[in-house]
Amino acid sequence: MTTTPPPPPSADPTATGPLTPTDHRAFAFLGHVNSSLRQCLCTLARHGVALRHHTPERARLLLDTVRPWPLYKGGQFLFDLMEWEDLMVDGDPPPVMPAERIVSACTLPVQLLAAATEEAPGVTKLVPGQRTTAALDLPLRLLTTTARNTLLGAAQDLTDLLGPRAAHDDDAGYATDPEPVTEDTVAELPPLEAGFYLYEDIALGALSVLGPLLADHAPTDSATSA
């Protein structure tokens, strides 16, 4: 009885089996995306741990501000649904991602959010018929105003916490913003802490790294809102 010998170990895996070279290249890209996502999340978490350890009062105020927001709650839901914690803690810690790269990746989404908060000239009446349009016009305008005010309020809250400290902050008892973590101290970032604090540390790290970017897109009247 003769048997077919197995292919040699050095054989190209793309040359055999049902997967095509395009499949393997697609998987290579998706694997790169996973690695970059893991590196970014772990880096943000480490920034969050540093913020929580070095300035616990500021960390508490930041979390107290964002916890009620749907964006924070939705992020936590996706974090659990996609099992990102398993992705982050599986294997050796990845290298720290430069802050400039994180900011660059988030610039376009922040610009889109900023554009969404701009004053709308008016609601376009897409429904034909005067009576139907008149009935829907007020609820649509109220919905637009509510959504805009919610986004503007969130931006102003973040600006108050992340932006430059106003001169009267000392009288209000606000803590002075700590020195930002620079590239010179990136090697000193503490390791991430898996478990209860992991998502909170990611949120804190995102607010720390992206704080200047968010403050740059704050409403123009936020400087006088404090």
FIKOLZA-1660 file (N, C-alpha, C; in steps of 0.1 Angstrom, whole numbers, plus 5000, padded with zeros to 4 digits):
% residues 226
   i   px   py   pz ch aa at
   1 5009 4988 5000  A  M  N
   1 5000 5000 5000  A  M CA
   1 5009 5012 5000  A  M  C
   2 5006 5021 4991  A  T  N
   2 5014 5033 4990  A  T CA
   2 5006 5045 4996  A  T  C
   3 5013 5054 5002  A  T  N
   3 5007 5066 5007  A  T CA
   3 5013 5078 5001  A  T  C
   4 5006 5089 5000  A  T  N
   4 5011 5102 4995  A  T CA
   4 5018 5109 5006  A  T  C
   5 5031 5112 5004  A  P  N
   5 5039 5119 5014  A  P CA
   5 5034 5133 5016  A  P  C
   6 5035 5138 5028  A  P  N
   6 5030 5151 5031  A  P CA
   6 5039 5161 5024  A  P  C
   7 5035 5173 5022  A  P  N
   7 5043 5183 5015  A  P CA
   7 5055 5187 5025  A  P  C
   8 5066 5191 5019  A  P  N
   8 5077 5195 5027  A  P CA
   8 5074 5207 5036  A  P  C
   9 5080 5208 5048  A  P  N
   9 5077 5219 5057  A  P CA
   9 5080 5233 5051  A  P  C
  10 5089 5233 5041  A  S  N
  10 5093 5246 5035  A  S CA
  10 5083 5251 5024  A  S  C
  11 5073 5243 5022  A  A  N
  11 5064 5246 5011  A  A CA
  11 5056 5259 5014  A  A  C
  12 5053 5267 5004  A  D  N
  12 5046 5279 5006  A  D CA
  12 5032 5276 5009  A  D  C
  13 5026 5281 5021  A  P  N
  13 5013 5278 5025  A  P CA
  13 5002 5283 5015  A  P  C
  14 5006 5294 5008  A  T  N
  14 4997 5300 4998  A  T CA
  14 4995 5292 4986  A  T  C
  15 5004 5282 4984  A  A  N
  15 5004 5274 4971  A  A CA
  15 4996 5262 4973  A  A  C
  16 4991 5258 4985  A  T  N
  16 4983 5246 4987  A  T CA
  16 4971 5250 4995  A  T  C
  17 4961 5241 4995  A  G  N
  17 4949 5243 5002  A  G CA
  17 4939 5252 4995  A  G  C
  18 4927 5254 5001  A  P  N
  18 4916 5261 4995  A  P CA
  18 4918 5276 4995  A  P  C
  19 4927 5281 5004  A  L  N
  19 4929 5296 5005  A  L CA
  19 4937 5301 4994  A  L  C
  20 4934 5312 4988  A  T  N
  20 4941 5318 4978  A  T CA
  20 4952 5328 4983  A  T  C
  21 4961 5332 4975  A  P  N
  21 4971 5343 4979  A  P CA
  21 4963 5355 4984  A  P  C
  22 4952 5359 4977  A  T  N
  22 4945 5370 4981  A  T CA
  22 4939 5369 4995  A  T  C
  23 4935 5356 4999  A  D  N
  23 4930 5354 5012  A  D CA
  23 4941 5356 5022  A  D  C
  24 4952 5351 5020  A  H  N
  24 4963 5353 5029  A  H CA
  24 4967 5368 5031  A  H  C
  25 4967 5375 5020  A  R  N
  25 4970 5389 5021  A  R CA
  25 4960 5397 5028  A  R  C
  26 4947 5393 5026  A  A  N
  26 4936 5399 5034  A  A CA
  26 4937 5397 5049  A  A  C
  27 4941 5384 5052  A  F  N
  27 4943 5381 5066  A  F CA
  27 4955 5388 5072  A  F  C
  28 4965 5390 5064  A  A  N
  28 4977 5398 5068  A  A CA
  28 4973 5412 5072  A  A  C
  29 4964 5418 5063  A  F  N
  29 4960 5432 5066  A  F CA
  29 4951 5432 5079  A  F  C
  30 4942 5423 5080  A  L  N
  30 4933 5422 5092  A  L CA
  30 4941 5420 5105  A  L  C
  31 4951 5411 5103  A  G  N
  31 4960 5409 5115  A  G CA
  31 4967 5421 5119  A  G  C
  32 4972 5429 5109  A  H  N
  32 4978 5442 5112  A  H CA
  32 4969 5451 5119  A  H  C
  33 4956 5452 5114  A  V  N
  33 4946 5460 5121  A  V CA
  33 4944 5456 5135  A  V  C
  34 4943 5443 5138  A  N  N
  34 4942 5438 5152  A  N CA
  34 4954 5442 5160  A  N  C
  35 4966 5441 5155  A  S  N
  35 4978 5444 5162  A  S CA
  35 4978 5459 5165  A  S  C
  36 4975 5468 5155  A  S  N
  36 4975 5482 5158  A  S CA
  36 4964 5486 5168  A  S  C
  37 4952 5480 5167  A  L  N
  37 4942 5483 5177  A  L CA
  37 4946 5479 5191  A  L  C
  38 4952 5467 5192  A  R  N
  38 4957 5463 5205  A  R CA
  38 4968 5472 5210  A  R  C
  39 4977 5476 5202  A  Q  N
  39 4988 5485 5206  A  Q CA
  39 4982 5499 5211  A  Q  C
  40 4972 5504 5203  A  C  N
  40 4966 5517 5207  A  C CA
  40 4958 5516 5220  A  C  C
  41 4950 5505 5222  A  L  N
  41 4942 5504 5234  A  L CA
  41 4951 5502 5246  A  L  C
  42 4962 5494 5245  A  C  N
  42 4971 5492 5256  A  C CA
  42 4978 5505 5259  A  C  C
  43 4982 5512 5249  A  T  N
  43 4989 5525 5252  A  T CA
  43 4980 5535 5259  A  T  C
  44 4967 5536 5255  A  L  N
  44 4958 5545 5261  A  L CA
  44 4955 5540 5276  A  L  C
  45 4954 5527 5278  A  A  N
  45 4952 5522 5291  A  A CA
  45 4964 5525 5300  A  A  C
  46 4976 5525 5295  A  R  N
  46 4988 5528 5303  A  R CA
  46 4988 5543 5307  A  R  C
  47 4984 5551 5297  A  H  N
  47 4983 5566 5300  A  H CA
  47 4972 5568 5311  A  H  C
  48 4961 5560 5310  A  G  N
  48 4951 5561 5320  A  G CA
  48 4955 5557 5334  A  G  C
  49 4963 5546 5335  A  V  N
  49 4969 5541 5348  A  V CA
  49 4978 5552 5353  A  V  C
  50 4986 5558 5345  A  A  N
  50 4995 5569 5350  A  A CA
  50 4987 5581 5355  A  A  C
  51 4976 5584 5348  A  L  N
  51 4968 5596 5352  A  L CA
  51 4961 5592 5366  A  L  C
  52 4956 5580 5367  A  R  N
  52 4949 5576 5379  A  R CA
  52 4958 5575 5391  A  R  C
  53 4970 5571 5389  A  H  N
  53 4980 5570 5400  A  H CA
  53 4985 5584 5404  A  H  C
  54 4989 5592 5394  A  H  N
  54 4996 5605 5397  A  H CA
  54 4986 5616 5401  A  H  C
  55 4974 5616 5395  A  T  N
  55 4965 5627 5399  A  T CA
  55 4951 5621 5400  A  T  C
  56 4949 5614 5411  A  P  N
  56 4936 5607 5413  A  P CA
  56 4924 5616 5413  A  P  C
  57 4925 5628 5419  A  E  N
  57 4914 5637 5419  A  E CA
  57 4909 5641 5405  A  E  C
  58 4919 5644 5397  A  R  N
  58 4915 5648 5383  A  R CA
  58 4909 5636 5375  A  R  C
  59 4915 5624 5378  A  A  N
  59 4909 5612 5371  A  A CA
  59 4895 5610 5376  A  A  C
  60 4892 5612 5388  A  R  N
  60 4879 5610 5393  A  R CA
  60 4869 5620 5387  A  R  C
  61 4873 5633 5386  A  L  N
  61 4865 5643 5380  A  L CA
  61 4862 5640 5365  A  L  C
  62 4872 5636 5358  A  L  N
  62 4870 5632 5344  A  L CA
  62 4860 5621 5342  A  L  C
  63 4862 5610 5350  A  L  N
  63 4853 5599 5349  A  L CA
  63 4839 5603 5353  A  L  C
  64 4837 5611 5364  A  D  N
  64 4824 5615 5368  A  D CA
  64 4817 5623 5357  A  D  C
  65 4825 5631 5349  A  T  N
  65 4819 5639 5339  A  T CA
  65 4814 5630 5327  A  T  C
  66 4822 5620 5323  A  V  N
  66 4819 5613 5311  A  V CA
  66 4810 5601 5313  A  V  C
  67 4809 5596 5325  A  R  N
  67 4801 5584 5328  A  R CA
  67 4786 5585 5324  A  R  C
  68 4780 5596 5326  A  P  N
  68 4766 5597 5322  A  P CA
  68 4763 5598 5307  A  P  C
  69 4774 5600 5299  A  W  N
  69 4772 5603 5285  A  W CA
  69 4770 5590 5277  A  W  C
  70 4761 5590 5267  A  P  N
  70 4759 5578 5259  A  P CA
  70 4772 5573 5252  A  P  C
  71 4780 5582 5248  A  L  N
  71 4792 5578 5241  A  L CA
  71 4801 5569 5250  A  L  C
  72 4802 5573 5263  A  Y  N
  72 4810 5565 5272  A  Y CA
  72 4803 5551 5274  A  Y  C
  73 4790 5551 5276  A  K  N
  73 4783 5539 5279  A  K CA
  73 4783 5530 5266  A  K  C
  74 4782 5536 5254  A  G  N
  74 4782 5528 5242  A  G CA
  74 4796 5522 5240  A  G  C
  75 4806 5530 5243  A  G  N
  75 4820 5524 5242  A  G CA
  75 4822 5513 5252  A  G  C
  76 4817 5514 5264  A  Q  N
  76 4818 5502 5273  A  Q CA
  76 4811 5490 5268  A  Q  C
  77 4799 5492 5262  A  F  N
  77 4791 5481 5256  A  F CA
  77 4799 5474 5245  A  F  C
  78 4805 5482 5236  A  L  N
  78 4813 5476 5225  A  L CA
  78 4826 5470 5230  A  L  C
  79 4832 5476 5241  A  F  N
  79 4844 5470 5246  A  F CA
  79 4841 5456 5252  A  F  C
  80 4829 5454 5258  A  D  N
  80 4826 5441 5264  A  D CA
  80 4821 5432 5252  A  D  C
  81 4813 5437 5243  A  L  N
  81 4808 5429 5232  A  L CA
  81 4819 5423 5223  A  L  C
  82 4829 5431 5220  A  M  N
  82 4840 5427 5211  A  M CA
  82 4851 5420 5219  A  M  C
  83 4850 5419 5232  A  E  N
  83 4860 5412 5240  A  E CA
  83 4874 5418 5238  A  E  C
  84 4874 5431 5238  A  W  N
  84 4887 5438 5236  A  W CA
  84 4897 5435 5248  A  W  C
  85 4891 5433 5260  A  E  N
  85 4900 5430 5271  A  E CA
  85 4909 5417 5268  A  E  C
  86 4902 5407 5262  A  D  N
  86 4910 5395 5259  A  D CA
  86 4921 5398 5248  A  D  C
  87 4917 5407 5239  A  L  N
  87 4927 5411 5229  A  L CA
  87 4939 5418 5235  A  L  C
  88 4936 5426 5245  A  M  N
  88 4947 5434 5251  A  M CA
  88 4956 5426 5260  A  M  C
  89 4951 5417 5268  A  V  N
  89 4959 5410 5278  A  V CA
  89 4965 5397 5272  A  V  C
  90 4961 5393 5260  A  D  N
  90 4966 5381 5255  A  D CA
  90 4980 5383 5249  A  D  C
  91 4990 5377 5255  A  G  N
  91 5004 5378 5250  A  G CA
  91 5012 5388 5257  A  G  C
  92 5024 5390 5252  A  D  N
  92 5033 5400 5258  A  D CA
  92 5028 5414 5255  A  D  C
  93 5030 5424 5264  A  P  N
  93 5026 5437 5261  A  P CA
  93 5032 5443 5249  A  P  C
  94 5024 5450 5240  A  P  N
  94 5029 5456 5228  A  P CA
  94 5037 5468 5231  A  P  C
  95 5045 5473 5222  A  P  N
  95 5052 5485 5224  A  P CA
  95 5042 5497 5225  A  P  C
  96 5047 5508 5231  A  V  N
  96 5038 5520 5233  A  V CA
  96 5037 5527 5219  A  V  C
  97 5024 5530 5216  A  M  N
  97 5022 5537 5204  A  M CA
  97 5024 5552 5206  A  M  C
  98 5032 5559 5197  A  P  N
  98 5034 5573 5199  A  P CA
  98 5021 5581 5200  A  P  C
  99 5020 5591 5208  A  A  N
  99 5008 5599 5210  A  A CA
  99 5004 5606 5197  A  A  C
 100 5014 5610 5189  A  E  N
 100 5012 5617 5177  A  E CA
 100 5004 5608 5167  A  E  C
 101 5007 5595 5167  A  R  N
 101 5000 5586 5158  A  R CA
 101 4985 5584 5163  A  R  C
 102 4983 5584 5176  A  I  N
 102 4969 5583 5181  A  I CA
 102 4961 5595 5177  A  I  C
 103 4967 5607 5180  A  V  N
 103 4960 5619 5176  A  V CA
 103 4957 5621 5162  A  V  C
 104 4967 5617 5153  A  S  N
 104 4965 5617 5139  A  S CA
 104 4953 5608 5135  A  S  C
 105 4952 5596 5140  A  A  N
 105 4941 5587 5137  A  A CA
 105 4928 5592 5141  A  A  C
 106 4927 5601 5152  A  C  N
 106 4915 5605 5157  A  C CA
 106 4911 5619 5152  A  C  C
 107 4919 5626 5145  A  T  N
 107 4917 5639 5140  A  T CA
 107 4904 5640 5132  A  T  C
 108 4903 5631 5122  A  L  N
 108 4891 5632 5113  A  L CA
 108 4878 5629 5120  A  L  C
 109 4877 5619 5129  A  P  N
 109 4865 5617 5136  A  P CA
 109 4861 5629 5145  A  P  C
 110 4871 5635 5151  A  V  N
 110 4868 5647 5159  A  V CA
 110 4863 5658 5151  A  V  C
 111 4869 5660 5139  A  Q  N
 111 4865 5671 5130  A  Q CA
 111 4850 5668 5125  A  Q  C
 112 4847 5656 5123  A  L  N
 112 4833 5653 5119  A  L CA
 112 4823 5656 5131  A  L  C
 113 4827 5652 5143  A  L  N
 113 4819 5655 5154  A  L CA
 113 4817 5671 5156  A  L  C
 114 4828 5678 5154  A  A  N
 114 4828 5692 5155  A  A CA
 114 4819 5698 5145  A  A  C
 115 4819 5693 5133  A  A  N
 115 4810 5698 5122  A  A CA
 115 4796 5695 5125  A  A  C
 116 4793 5684 5132  A  A  N
 116 4779 5680 5136  A  A CA
 116 4773 5690 5146  A  A  C
 117 4782 5697 5153  A  T  N
 117 4777 5706 5164  A  T CA
 117 4775 5720 5158  A  T  C
 118 4778 5723 5146  A  E  N
 118 4777 5736 5140  A  E CA
 118 4762 5740 5140  A  E  C
 119 4760 5753 5141  A  E  N
 119 4746 5758 5140  A  E CA
 119 4740 5755 5127  A  E  C
 120 4728 5748 5127  A  A  N
 120 4722 5744 5115  A  A CA
 120 4713 5756 5110  A  A  C
 121 4714 5759 5097  A  P  N
 121 4706 5770 5092  A  P CA
 121 4691 5768 5093  A  P  C
 122 4687 5755 5093  A  G  N
 122 4673 5752 5094  A  G CA
 122 4671 5738 5090  A  G  C
 123 4659 5732 5093  A  V  N
 123 4656 5718 5090  A  V CA
 123 4650 5718 5076  A  V  C
 124 4656 5710 5067  A  T  N
 124 4651 5708 5054  A  T CA
 124 4638 5700 5054  A  T  C
 125 4628 5705 5048  A  K  N
 125 4615 5698 5048  A  K CA
 125 4614 5689 5037  A  K  C
 126 4617 5676 5040  A  L  N
 126 4617 5666 5029  A  L CA
 126 4604 5659 5027  A  L  C
 127 4594 5661 5036  A  V  N
 127 4581 5654 5035  A  V CA
 127 4572 5663 5027  A  V  C
 128 4567 5658 5016  A  P  N
 128 4558 5666 5008  A  P CA
 128 4544 5668 5016  A  P  C
 129 4538 5679 5013  A  G  N
 129 4525 5682 5019  A  G CA
 129 4526 5692 5030  A  G  C
 130 4519 5703 5029  A  Q  N
 130 4521 5713 5039  A  Q CA
 130 4516 5709 5053  A  Q  C
 131 4506 5702 5054  A  R  N
 131 4501 5698 5067  A  R CA
 131 4510 5689 5074  A  R  C
 132 4515 5679 5067  A  T  N
 132 4524 5669 5073  A  T CA
 132 4537 5676 5077  A  T  C
 133 4542 5685 5068  A  T  N
 133 4554 5692 5071  A  T CA
 133 4553 5701 5083  A  T  C
 134 4542 5708 5084  A  A  N
 134 4540 5717 5095  A  A CA
 134 4539 5709 5108  A  A  C
 135 4533 5697 5108  A  A  N
 135 4532 5688 5120  A  A CA
 135 4546 5683 5124  A  A  C
 136 4554 5681 5115  A  L  N
 136 4567 5675 5118  A  L CA
 136 4578 5685 5120  A  L  C
 137 4576 5698 5116  A  D  N
 137 4586 5708 5116  A  D CA
 137 4591 5711 5131  A  D  C
 138 4581 5713 5140  A  L  N
 138 4585 5717 5153  A  L CA
 138 4592 5705 5160  A  L  C
 139 4587 5692 5160  A  P  N
 139 4595 5682 5166  A  P CA
 139 4609 5680 5160  A  P  C
 140 4610 5682 5147  A  L  N
 140 4624 5680 5141  A  L CA
 140 4633 5692 5146  A  L  C
 141 4628 5704 5146  A  R  N
 141 4636 5715 5151  A  R CA
 141 4640 5713 5166  A  R  C
 142 4631 5708 5174  A  L  N
 142 4634 5705 5188  A  L CA
 142 4644 5694 5189  A  L  C
 143 4643 5684 5181  A  L  N
 143 4653 5673 5181  A  L CA
 143 4666 5678 5177  A  L  C
 144 4667 5686 5166  A  T  N
 144 4680 5692 5162  A  T CA
 144 4686 5701 5173  A  T  C
 145 4678 5709 5179  A  T  N
 145 4683 5718 5189  A  T CA
 145 4688 5710 5201  A  T  C
 146 4680 5699 5205  A  T  N
 146 4684 5691 5217  A  T CA
 146 4697 5684 5214  A  T  C
 147 4699 5678 5202  A  A  N
 147 4711 5671 5199  A  A CA
 147 4723 5680 5198  A  A  C
 148 4721 5692 5192  A  R  N
 148 4732 5702 5192  A  R CA
 148 4736 5706 5206  A  R  C
 149 4726 5710 5214  A  N  N
 149 4729 5715 5228  A  N CA
 149 4736 5704 5236  A  N  C
 150 4732 5691 5234  A  T  N
 150 4739 5680 5241  A  T CA
 150 4753 5679 5237  A  T  C
 151 4756 5679 5224  A  L  N
 151 4770 5679 5219  A  L CA
 151 4778 5691 5224  A  L  C
 152 4772 5702 5223  A  L  N
 152 4779 5714 5228  A  L CA
 152 4782 5714 5242  A  L  C
 153 4772 5709 5250  A  G  N
 153 4774 5708 5265  A  G CA
 153 4785 5698 5268  A  G  C
 154 4786 5687 5261  A  A  N
 154 4796 5677 5263  A  A CA
 154 4810 5683 5260  A  A  C
 155 4810 5690 5248  A  A  N
 155 4823 5697 5245  A  A CA
 155 4828 5707 5255  A  A  C
 156 4818 5715 5260  A  Q  N
 156 4822 5725 5270  A  Q CA
 156 4826 5719 5283  A  Q  C
 157 4820 5708 5287  A  D  N
 157 4824 5701 5299  A  D CA
 157 4838 5696 5298  A  D  C
 158 4841 5690 5286  A  L  N
 158 4855 5685 5284  A  L CA
 158 4865 5696 5283  A  L  C
 159 4861 5707 5277  A  T  N
 159 4870 5719 5277  A  T CA
 159 4873 5724 5290  A  T  C
 160 4863 5725 5299  A  D  N
 160 4865 5730 5313  A  D CA
 160 4875 5721 5320  A  D  C
 161 4875 5708 5317  A  L  N
 161 4884 5699 5324  A  L CA
 161 4897 5697 5318  A  L  C
 162 4898 5698 5304  A  L  N
 162 4910 5695 5297  A  L CA
 162 4917 5707 5292  A  L  C
 163 4910 5718 5290  A  G  N
 163 4916 5730 5285  A  G CA
 163 4925 5737 5295  A  G  C
 164 4931 5748 5290  A  P  N
 164 4940 5756 5300  A  P CA
 164 4932 5761 5312  A  P  C
 165 4938 5761 5323  A  R  N
 165 4932 5765 5335  A  R CA
 165 4929 5779 5336  A  R  C
 166 4917 5783 5339  A  A  N
 166 4913 5797 5339  A  A CA
 166 4919 5804 5352  A  A  C
 167 4920 5817 5351  A  A  N
 167 4926 5824 5362  A  A CA
 167 4918 5823 5375  A  A  C
 168 4905 5821 5375  A  H  N
 168 4897 5820 5386  A  H CA
 168 4895 5806 5392  A  H  C
 169 4902 5797 5386  A  D  N
 169 4901 5783 5390  A  D CA
 169 4906 5781 5405  A  D  C
 170 4916 5789 5409  A  D  N
 170 4921 5788 5422  A  D CA
 170 4910 5791 5432  A  D  C
 171 4902 5801 5429  A  D  N
 171 4891 5804 5439  A  D CA
 171 4881 5794 5439  A  D  C
 172 4879 5787 5428  A  A  N
 172 4869 5776 5428  A  A CA
 172 4874 5763 5434  A  A  C
 173 4887 5762 5437  A  G  N
 173 4892 5750 5443  A  G CA
 173 4895 5739 5433  A  G  C
 174 4897 5743 5420  A  Y  N
 174 4900 5732 5410  A  Y CA
 174 4915 5729 5411  A  Y  C
 175 4918 5716 5409  A  A  N
 175 4932 5712 5409  A  A CA
 175 4939 5717 5396  A  A  C
 176 4951 5720 5398  A  T  N
 176 4959 5724 5386  A  T CA
 176 4962 5712 5377  A  T  C
 177 4961 5714 5364  A  D  N
 177 4963 5703 5355  A  D CA
 177 4978 5699 5356  A  D  C
 178 4980 5686 5356  A  P  N
 178 4994 5681 5357  A  P CA
 178 5001 5682 5344  A  P  C
 179 5014 5681 5344  A  E  N
 179 5022 5682 5332  A  E CA
 179 5019 5670 5324  A  E  C
 180 5017 5672 5310  A  P  N
 180 5013 5660 5302  A  P CA
 180 5025 5651 5301  A  P  C
 181 5021 5638 5298  A  V  N
 181 5031 5628 5296  A  V CA
 181 5038 5630 5282  A  V  C
 182 5051 5632 5282  A  T  N
 182 5058 5634 5269  A  T CA
 182 5065 5621 5265  A  T  C
 183 5070 5622 5253  A  E  N
 183 5077 5611 5247  A  E CA
 183 5090 5607 5255  A  E  C
 184 5095 5617 5263  A  D  N
 184 5107 5614 5271  A  D CA
 184 5103 5605 5283  A  D  C
 185 5091 5605 5287  A  T  N
 185 5087 5597 5298  A  T CA
 185 5078 5586 5294  A  T  C
 186 5077 5583 5281  A  V  N
 186 5068 5572 5277  A  V CA
 186 5072 5559 5282  A  V  C
 187 5086 5557 5283  A  A  N
 187 5091 5544 5288  A  A CA
 187 5087 5542 5303  A  A  C
 188 5083 5553 5310  A  E  N
 188 5080 5552 5324  A  E CA
 188 5065 5549 5326  A  E  C
 189 5057 5548 5316  A  L  N
 189 5043 5545 5317  A  L CA
 189 5041 5532 5325  A  L  C
 190 5033 5531 5335  A  P  N
 190 5031 5519 5342  A  P CA
 190 5023 5509 5333  A  P  C
 191 5025 5496 5336  A  P  N
 191 5017 5486 5328  A  P CA
 191 5002 5487 5330  A  P  C
 192 4995 5482 5321  A  L  N
 192 4980 5483 5322  A  L CA
 192 4976 5473 5333  A  L  C
 193 4964 5476 5338  A  E  N
 193 4959 5468 5349  A  E CA
 193 4946 5461 5344  A  E  C
 194 4946 5449 5341  A  A  N
 194 4935 5442 5336  A  A CA
 194 4924 5441 5347  A  A  C
 195 4911 5440 5343  A  G  N
 195 4900 5438 5352  A  G CA
 195 4891 5450 5353  A  G  C
 196 4887 5454 5365  A  F  N
 196 4877 5464 5366  A  F CA
 196 4881 5477 5360  A  F  C
 197 4893 5481 5362  A  Y  N
 197 4897 5495 5358  A  Y CA
 197 4901 5496 5343  A  Y  C
 198 4901 5485 5335  A  L  N
 198 4907 5485 5322  A  L CA
 198 4899 5495 5313  A  L  C
 199 4886 5494 5312  A  Y  N
 199 4879 5503 5303  A  Y CA
 199 4880 5518 5308  A  Y  C
 200 4879 5520 5321  A  E  N
 200 4881 5533 5327  A  E CA
 200 4895 5539 5324  A  E  C
 201 4905 5530 5324  A  D  N
 201 4918 5535 5321  A  D CA
 201 4920 5539 5307  A  D  C
 202 4913 5531 5298  A  I  N
 202 4913 5535 5283  A  I CA
 202 4906 5549 5282  A  I  C
 203 4895 5551 5288  A  A  N
 203 4888 5564 5287  A  A CA
 203 4897 5575 5292  A  A  C
 204 4903 5573 5304  A  L  N
 204 4912 5583 5310  A  L CA
 204 4924 5586 5300  A  L  C
 205 4929 5575 5295  A  G  N
 205 4941 5577 5286  A  G CA
 205 4937 5584 5273  A  G  C
 206 4925 5582 5268  A  A  N
 206 4920 5589 5256  A  A CA
 206 4918 5604 5259  A  A  C
 207 4912 5607 5271  A  L  N
 207 4910 5621 5275  A  L CA
 207 4924 5628 5277  A  L  C
 208 4934 5620 5282  A  S  N
 208 4947 5626 5284  A  S CA
 208 4954 5629 5271  A  S  C
 209 4954 5619 5262  A  V  N
 209 4962 5620 5250  A  V CA
 209 4954 5629 5240  A  V  C
 210 4941 5628 5239  A  L  N
 210 4933 5636 5229  A  L CA
 210 4928 5649 5235  A  L  C
 211 4931 5652 5248  A  G  N
 211 4926 5664 5254  A  G CA
 211 4928 5677 5246  A  G  C
 212 4941 5679 5242  A  P  N
 212 4943 5691 5234  A  P CA
 212 4936 5692 5221  A  P  C
 213 4934 5680 5214  A  L  N
 213 4927 5680 5201  A  L CA
 213 4912 5683 5204  A  L  C
 214 4906 5677 5214  A  L  N
 214 4892 5680 5217  A  L CA
 214 4891 5695 5221  A  L  C
 215 4900 5700 5229  A  A  N
 215 4899 5714 5233  A  A CA
 215 4900 5724 5221  A  A  C
 216 4908 5720 5211  A  D  N
 216 4909 5729 5199  A  D CA
 216 4896 5730 5191  A  D  C
 217 4887 5720 5193  A  H  N
 217 4875 5720 5185  A  H CA
 217 4863 5724 5194  A  H  C
 218 4866 5729 5206  A  A  N
 218 4855 5733 5215  A  A CA
 218 4847 5745 5209  A  A  C
 219 4835 5747 5213  A  P  N
 219 4827 5759 5209  A  P CA
 219 4835 5772 5212  A  P  C
 220 4833 5782 5203  A  T  N
 220 4840 5794 5205  A  T CA
 220 4836 5802 5217  A  T  C
 221 4824 5799 5222  A  D  N
 221 4820 5807 5234  A  D CA
 221 4823 5799 5247  A  D  C
 222 4831 5788 5246  A  S  N
 222 4833 5780 5258  A  S CA
 222 4843 5788 5268  A  S  C
 223 4851 5796 5262  A  A  N
 223 4861 5804 5271  A  A CA
 223 4854 5813 5281  A  A  C
 224 4842 5817 5277  A  T  N
 224 4835 5826 5286  A  T CA
 224 4824 5819 5294  A  T  C
 225 4823 5806 5292  A  S  N
 225 4812 5798 5298  A  S CA
 225 4815 5794 5312  A  S  C
 226 4828 5795 5316  A  A  N
 226 4831 5791 5330  A  A CA
 226 4828 5801 5340  A  A  C
% end
